[in-house]
Amino acid sequence: MANPAPQAMNTKPATPPQGRFGRLLHNIVRYRVLLLMLLPTSIIFFINCYIPMFGLFIAFKNINYIDGIMGSPWAGLDNFRFLFATSDALRVTINTVGYNVVFIISGLILSVSLAIAINEVRNKLASKFFQTVMIMPNFLSMVVVSFIVYAFLHPEYGFLVKHILPMFGYSSVNAYMHPNAWPYILWITKMWHSIGIGSVIYLAAITGISEELYEAAVMDGASKWQQITKITLPLLTPIMVILTILNMGGIFRSDFGLFYHVTLDSGALRSTTDVIDTYVYRGLIQLNDLGMSSAANFYQSVVGFFLVIGANALARKLNRDTALF
Amino acid sequence: MTTASRSNPYTKGSTTAQIILNVFFIAFSLACILPIVLIVAISLTNEKALTLQGYKFWPDHIDASAYQYLFKHSETLVKAYGVSLTVTLIGTVLAVLLIALYAYPLYRKDFPFKKTFNFYLLITMLFSGGLVPFYLLYVNYLDLKDSLVALILPGLSNAFYIFITRTFFQQTIPEEMIESGKLDGASEWRIFFQLVLPISLPVLATIGLFTTLMYWNDWFNSMLFINDTNKFSLQYVMIQMIRQAEFFKTQLAGTGVALMVQESVPTESLRMAMVVLSIGPILFIYPFFQKYFTKGLTIGAIKG
């Protein structure tokens, strides 16, 4: 700053600033240190989030590496025509949305139920122990999880394949060749990985509920069940709604690792395990088909945008306070 | 874990209900833990026993030859550990500092640009440009292929953690404290580093744990940007190992280590030993952070 105002000037400006622009300038100078604190993170967000948003237009270009991104010729809607001419677009959309809807609903129900249940465990030490263990799976990366699933399903040595399935008369099943089994396998894997941490988040909210509410309810003769349905659940609703809105916005995005690593990227499973994210990734990295992958990417981002707006509007309708914006 | 389970003095839950609850949670805890135990058991089983009997939860006799093999040919392992550790340490320190620096002005009631900068973050939470533009930006414009920066930079922008941190400031740091600091003539930087940060240890530890895990467990950016085998992180080496059983052999051949042609590689147990070594550090740091964990985790963090 060329003209650092002395400390005394900061609290009482000698001449009050005139007009909007004057006030803005005055505030910038006055709060220059705080603005400086915001600067580095703002720049990083600009690089990681904002520039890619502006980069969505490449879906309308016929990208080639020689001309670069700006220099490549415009392709109009050609990329989209190619994408939607194949059956791929429909398949990956159905898979993505289907898995996400099931994951969001079952994740919500299971996490909240577990949180309420663990809140009822009276022994403090036991409760602490359960919580600690429940969070563990979430600390493992999807790569590690893929090894765990592999340890159960290995076509020759897997624990399930070798020791459990033979009891039911199946021998040497190669799960990595049977697409129909995977919705169940992926659901179990995803729940194992995420409901523990989810329930701890809800539990934090439950312990924040005022003790007096429950005391008053007990005085009025409320049963445990009534306490849960009349106090706990209504007070958890705002958090449930907010987290669900955020999840709704991600309904076109998937847990990439789950669908890519846990399935070992097996070609035989594509019909039930290929989602938009894996499709875009393969198009970009493995096939180098920029046109197709950028079109799918655009489709994913834009639909996601409208879903967020829609989910938020719905939340506003239900209850003004729970909406995000 | 600071979450107390509330024992309500006014309700006498029946003992039967308590027993059922506890039995259920013991079973659930086992379901969370046993799959990890299976991995450890496989890594400690003799390769021959594996091919004969398949994977089991309890090896007939413990055989650590997979680990011996890993330590004997430790080049790949040491390099991968080095990459993972470097990225995790630098990334975590930077991320926590940047998050706190951004969250602090948002907490200050007198800061006139609060709304603008809140909004700037919210947008990034809701909308994204997706993978393709992100990839092209990093590779073509920032030229970050095969650079560790490409593994660190993406993790530095997490709006959610900033909101959590800001909310924590609002709930624990009284305005008067900042005011009195100012009256004493402390500069903004001094207030931030000497008053605000020390009080905020619980939330910083929570965020620190999350970012540590995120960097340690990250494989996606390696898949996108890294081709140079010297810069493979642990997670990425594991990906290679599950895709190609002979990965370790080819790696060693590449490093010029004279391989005994006859030397047998305990492939199956070796893979699992690698996994165990990669989750070891997580189990090691978790207890240190645990006591802050839910104290820092207030999720009423979203509304501005």
Interface residues (C-beta under 8 A of the other chain):
Chain A: Q7 N27 Y31 V33 L34 L35 M37 L38 P40 T41 S42 I44 F45 I47 N48 C49 Y50 I51 P52 M53 F54 G55 L56 I58 A59 G68 I69 L114 A117 I118 N119 E120 V121 R122 N123 K124 A126 S127 K128 F129 F130 Q131 T132 V133 M134 M136 P137 F139 L140 S141 M142 V143 V144 S146 F147 I148 Y150 A151 F152 H154 E156 Y157 G158 F159 V161 K162 H163 W192 G196 V200 I201 L203 A204 A205 T207 G208 E211 Y214 E215 V218 M219 K224 Q227 I239 I242 L243 L246 G249 R253 F256 G257 H261 L264 D277 V280 Y281 L284 I285 L290 S293 S294 N297 F298 Q300 S301 G304 F305 V308 L324 F325
Chain B: M1 T3 A4 S5 R6 S7 N8 Y10 T11 G13 A17 Q18 L21 N22 F24 F25 F28 S29 A31 C32 I33 P35 I36 L38 I39 I42 L50 T51 Q53 G54 Y55 K56 F57 L98 I99 L101 Y102 Y104 P105 R108 F111 P112 F113 F117 Y120 L121 L122 I123 T124 M125 L126 F127 S128 G129 G130 L131 V132 P133 F134 Y135 L136 L137 N140 L142 L153 P154 L156 S157 A159 I162 G185 S187 E188 W189 F192 L213 W216 N217 D218 W219 F220 M223 L224 Q235 M238 I239 I242 R243 E268 R271 M272 V275 S278 I279 I282 Y286 Q290 T294 L297 T298 I299 G300 I302 K303
